[in-house]
Amino acid sequence: MSMLKRIAGKATAKIAKQANVTHVERLSKHILRVRIEGEQFDQLAWSPGDKIKLHVGDGNMRSYTPAQFNPTEKWMDLIFHLHGNGPASEWASSLKGGEETYFMGPAKSMASITTHRPWTMFFGDETTIGLAQALKDALPTDVEMHIAIELEAEDQDALKQLPISIQPIIREGIHGTTLLQHAKQLTIPEGDGAIWLSGEANTVLSLRTFFLSQGLERSQLLIKPYWSIKGKADRKQLERTQLKN
Ligand SMILES: Cc1cc2nc3c(=O)[nH]c(=O)nc-3n(C[C@H](O)[C@H](O)[C@H](O)COP(=O)(O)OP(=O)(O)OC[C@H]3O[C@@H](n4cnc5c(N)ncnc54)[C@H](O)[C@@H]3O)c2cc1C
């Protein structure tokens, strides 16, 4: 019997997809790139920004964003933030390659751009590196994208190992403070650009409030909080209220 059938309930087993961990690459102390592969991957429908719900041991499922998906070669890469305080972080930290797991999805999460935009910006943290890569890869090459990721100083070298250019914003003090300062120093280009905001929910809220105060339209802000420093209930609550577009 497959691992999926052993662990998952009957309903889950029908819709979940089996995957094997084939590559594990420690990009820095807290950033890990993991490749998973599966026989059915060539039948998956995926758009950049979509999430999967991954089994991370003991029946726990957590959301992750494929940074890259290659249906022909049947693999996807995920970038984990090893924050050290939860089952997914622990599970990812223990990976060596060769493990079996399963997931649900891919499913819609962060909007990608459907119409042409002259410029784009992306603000996030360690949890959104994969999302930034997926969205950047999907943009036409003539559309500029400024990507700013707030992270710890000891993790900044991870960004140099990615195929996209990201400006590291070194975290100082409370989560999101330096990212907001960075946003305030930027010149927002003219024209109908778009700004993606993702990562920690309260940081996303501060950035959203700032950009709206600068005259950006709500429709220009593409928002998806990924976690909250105050816990999951806070993220869900903000999503239903102040972060609802
Ligand atoms: C649509 C979506 C896509 C996502 N994609 C990614 C991705 O590609 N890569 C990625 O790394 N994360 C991603 N996340 C975030 C990830 O799902 C959460 O960080 C998740 O809580 C991690 O699970 P856990 O079991 O490690 O911790 P949990 O058991 O969920 O949480 C335990 C505690 O840790 C805290 N915590 C959770 N995440 C963090 C963090 N990053 N830093 C510090 N404290 C934290 C929580 O507030 C809580 O107090 C995504 C989230 C969503 C909603």
The ligand as an SDF file (V2000), in Angstrom:
LIG
                    3D

 53 58  0  0  0  0  0  0  0  0999 V2000
   -0.8770   30.2500    0.1450 C   0  0  0  0  0  0  0  0  0  0  0  0
    0.3570   30.0920    1.0120 C   0  0  0  0  0  0  0  0  0  0  0  0
    1.5660   29.7490    0.4230 C   0  0  0  0  0  0  0  0  0  0  0  0
    2.7370   29.6360    1.2260 C   0  0  0  0  0  0  0  0  0  0  0  0
    3.9320   29.3320    0.6280 N   0  0  0  0  0  0  0  0  0  0  0  0
    5.0510   29.2230    1.3890 C   0  0  0  0  0  0  0  0  0  0  0  0
    6.3310   28.9070    0.8050 C   0  0  0  0  0  0  0  0  0  0  0  0
    6.4510   28.6950   -0.4090 O   0  0  0  0  0  0  0  0  0  0  0  0
    7.4070   28.8360    1.6270 N   0  0  0  0  0  0  0  0  0  0  0  0
    7.3120   29.0240    2.9900 C   0  0  0  0  0  0  0  0  0  0  0  0
    8.3370   28.9410    3.6900 O   0  0  0  0  0  0  0  0  0  0  0  0
    6.1130   29.3060    3.5570 N   0  0  0  0  0  0  0  0  0  0  0  0
    5.0070   29.4000    2.8020 C   0  0  0  0  0  0  0  0  0  0  0  0
    3.8030   29.7030    3.3910 N   0  0  0  0  0  0  0  0  0  0  0  0
    3.7780   29.9260    4.8330 C   0  0  0  0  0  0  0  0  0  0  0  0
    3.6880   28.6160    5.6100 C   0  0  0  0  0  0  0  0  0  0  0  0
    2.5690   27.8590    5.1740 O   0  0  0  0  0  0  0  0  0  0  0  0
    3.5400   28.9940    7.0910 C   0  0  0  0  0  0  0  0  0  0  0  0
    4.7120   29.6470    7.5220 O   0  0  0  0  0  0  0  0  0  0  0  0
    3.2340   27.7950    7.9710 C   0  0  0  0  0  0  0  0  0  0  0  0
    2.6670   28.2870    9.1570 O   0  0  0  0  0  0  0  0  0  0  0  0
    4.4510   26.9600    8.3150 C   0  0  0  0  0  0  0  0  0  0  0  0
    4.0090   25.8620    9.0390 O   0  0  0  0  0  0  0  0  0  0  0  0
    4.7330   25.3090   10.3460 P   0  0  0  0  0  0  0  0  0  0  0  0
    4.1530   23.9580   10.5940 O   0  0  0  0  0  0  0  0  0  0  0  0
    6.2180   25.4180   10.1760 O   0  0  0  0  0  0  0  0  0  0  0  0
    4.3210   26.3210   11.5080 O   0  0  0  0  0  0  0  0  0  0  0  0
    2.8420   26.4210   12.2080 P   0  0  0  0  0  0  0  0  0  0  0  0
    2.5630   25.1930   13.0250 O   0  0  0  0  0  0  0  0  0  0  0  0
    1.8360   26.7240   11.1480 O   0  0  0  0  0  0  0  0  0  0  0  0
    3.0160   27.6690   13.1330 O   0  0  0  0  0  0  0  0  0  0  0  0
    3.6640   27.5480   14.4040 C   0  0  0  0  0  0  0  0  0  0  0  0
    4.0860   28.9250   14.8830 C   0  0  0  0  0  0  0  0  0  0  0  0
    5.1060   29.4150   14.0130 O   0  0  0  0  0  0  0  0  0  0  0  0
    4.8060   30.7260   13.5650 C   0  0  0  0  0  0  0  0  0  0  0  0
    5.2680   30.8240   12.1620 N   0  0  0  0  0  0  0  0  0  0  0  0
    4.6960   30.2640   11.0770 C   0  0  0  0  0  0  0  0  0  0  0  0
    5.4090   30.5700    9.9710 N   0  0  0  0  0  0  0  0  0  0  0  0
    6.4450   31.3450   10.4000 C   0  0  0  0  0  0  0  0  0  0  0  0
    7.5240   31.9720    9.7360 C   0  0  0  0  0  0  0  0  0  0  0  0
    7.7150   31.8480    8.4110 N   0  0  0  0  0  0  0  0  0  0  0  0
    8.4090   32.6850   10.4720 N   0  0  0  0  0  0  0  0  0  0  0  0
    8.2720   32.8080   11.8230 C   0  0  0  0  0  0  0  0  0  0  0  0
    7.2570   32.2390   12.5140 N   0  0  0  0  0  0  0  0  0  0  0  0
    6.3560   31.5070   11.8030 C   0  0  0  0  0  0  0  0  0  0  0  0
    3.2840   30.8500   13.6740 C   0  0  0  0  0  0  0  0  0  0  0  0
    2.9210   32.1900   13.9190 O   0  0  0  0  0  0  0  0  0  0  0  0
    2.9680   29.9730   14.8600 C   0  0  0  0  0  0  0  0  0  0  0  0
    3.0680   30.7210   16.0550 O   0  0  0  0  0  0  0  0  0  0  0  0
    2.6440   29.8230    2.6220 C   0  0  0  0  0  0  0  0  0  0  0  0
    1.4100   30.1300    3.2080 C   0  0  0  0  0  0  0  0  0  0  0  0
    0.2810   30.2750    2.4100 C   0  0  0  0  0  0  0  0  0  0  0  0
   -1.0430   30.6270    3.0670 C   0  0  0  0  0  0  0  0  0  0  0  0
  1  2  1  0
  2  3  1  0
  2 52  2  0
  3  4  2  0
  4  5  1  0
  4 50  1  0
  5  6  2  0
  6  7  1  0
  6 13  1  0
  7  8  2  0
  7  9  1  0
  9 10  1  0
 10 11  2  0
 10 12  1  0
 12 13  2  0
 13 14  1  0
 14 15  1  0
 14 50  1  0
 15 16  1  0
 16 17  1  0
 16 18  1  0
 18 19  1  0
 18 20  1  0
 20 21  1  0
 20 22  1  0
 22 23  1  0
 23 24  1  0
 24 25  2  0
 24 26  1  0
 24 27  1  0
 27 28  1  0
 28 29  2  0
 28 30  1  0
 28 31  1  0
 31 32  1  0
 32 33  1  0
 33 34  1  0
 33 48  1  0
 34 35  1  0
 35 36  1  0
 35 46  1  0
 36 37  1  0
 36 45  1  0
 37 38  2  0
 38 39  1  0
 39 40  1  0
 39 45  2  0
 40 41  1  0
 40 42  2  0
 42 43  1  0
 43 44  2  0
 44 45  1  0
 46 47  1  0
 46 48  1  0
 48 49  1  0
 50 51  2  0
 51 52  1  0
 52 53  1  0
M  END
$$$$
